[in-house]
Amino acid sequence: MAIGGLSAALQVGAREMLEGVAPSLCTDDVPDCKEWAASSACLENPFYTREHCAKSCGVGACARSVKGGRIGGYATMAATRQYATQFYGTRDVADGHFRWDVSMGDYAIEGQKLRGDPWLMLSSLGVGTYLGAEDEQTDKDVTAAILQSLSRGWNVIDTASNYRHGRAERCVGEVFRALHHVKNQGLRRDSIFLSTKAGFISDALRDKLMKESKIVQSDLAQGVNCIHTECIRASLQESLENMGIRTVDLLYLHNAAETYIPAIGRPSFFALLRKAFIELEDLKRQNHIRSYGLATWNCFRTRPGDRLYLSLEEVVELAREVGGRNHGFRYIQLPISLTMDEAWSQSWQTVNGRSASLMEAAAELGVGVFASGPLQEGDLLKAEVNGAIRVPEWPALSTAQVLLQISRSTPYLTATLVGHKTLAHVAQNTEVAFVPPLDNATFHLLMGNLKLEQHA
């Protein structure tokens, strides 16, 4: 097993990702640099490399010499499965870390099996890129942390157009250039599931679209969020440019319900959402995106009758009306944590005339769910919460690891997203993958006991 968990077999079958562009050769004069680049060690040890290597063997400055077009490809069943198999049978992951995600498969026809180019094998932990200062050092740390995570069995990356004012997406772009730059590196674009978000557009993009009379001020909800078709397309193109890629696996509309419903009301929001879905289906046909979804905070965590409440079944039905049976609405994202448990604990959704939890509804409707905020931006690590988390099943896990394990064990979940920027935090968070997630019955029993202790 190579350093960081990548076996030599992972390098077999690597192909060029950048269409029509030959990979650059490392030109650094640092001792051992070329040997590191040839063996992929610079990607498996990015924190060390960035400190000791002037150009970081493709992780940093010399990766920017790759020119001639964007990196092509998207996550596929074959490549994600190949990636996952490098970690099976080793101490690097336990059963349940990699999961077949059926959300990208064509929907079932009654009496037949799923058809088409369907499932992806995704890690139960994904790298989030939300928090951090807007400076060069944070850029370096985020880039290195993503690369380190990829070499440790994480093949899910989540970002957004407004995270750190676009710097997060540019870090992701540097990651993909680094993967391309290092010769014979088995990690590649089609083994990685990448999501980004449109909605909170930059001031510069907003001003440009308004100057071109493509949008007006009233198209923006609360002055900051825009899911007008022109905004969606322009924002996506800006994101693709930031990341230097041709296709994103998943494009979310970012907190659309939370910003638009209070501003324009539910009927007008659904009318706007229909137009947005039509645009997203067109972007899917053009292969700029492979799927779309809603990244949310409150709308799937509130009870029926609440102003912000959304029925997942209604949203899916809208997507079916727009895109047919095999529409592109495949995922949602929302907070799921020890204290934000509505997704599985409350039967506030309705599917086929019966009450269900959001997780049950999503599973029945063929929608994948990504969990955000497992640590609630660190709030759950405070001393008063620590004492309430006592889990005999995981005596060796830290509080942060227990919180991640709780989130990733949520029934029917695709993956839990967590951000990290240091080698130590990547290692600590990756240790969670060594422990099998809970089965559904044990999960509900454990969570019930934790709730009782918290209220005792």
ABEGO torsion letter per residue (X at the ends): XBBGGBBAAAABGBBBABBGBBBBBBABABBGAAAAAAAGAAAABAAAAAAABAAGGGABAAAAABBGEBBBEBBBAAAAAAAAAAABGBAABBBGABBBBAAABBBBBBGBBBBEBBBBBBBABBBBAABEBBBAAAAAAAAAAAAAAAAAGBABBBBBAABGGGAAAAAAAAAAAAAAABBGBABBAAABBBBBBBGBBBAAAAAAAAAAGABBAAABBGGABBABAAAAAAAAAAAAAAAGBABBABBBBBGAAAAAAAAAEAAAAAAAAAAAAAAAAAAAAAGABABBBBBBAAAAABBBGBAABBBAAAAAAAAAAAAEAABABABBBBBBBAABAAAAABBABBBGGBBBBAAAAAAAAGBBBBBBGAAGGGAAABAAAAAABBBAABAABBAAAAAAAAAAABBGBABBBBBBABAAAAAAAAAAAABBBBBAAAAAAAAAAAAAAAAX
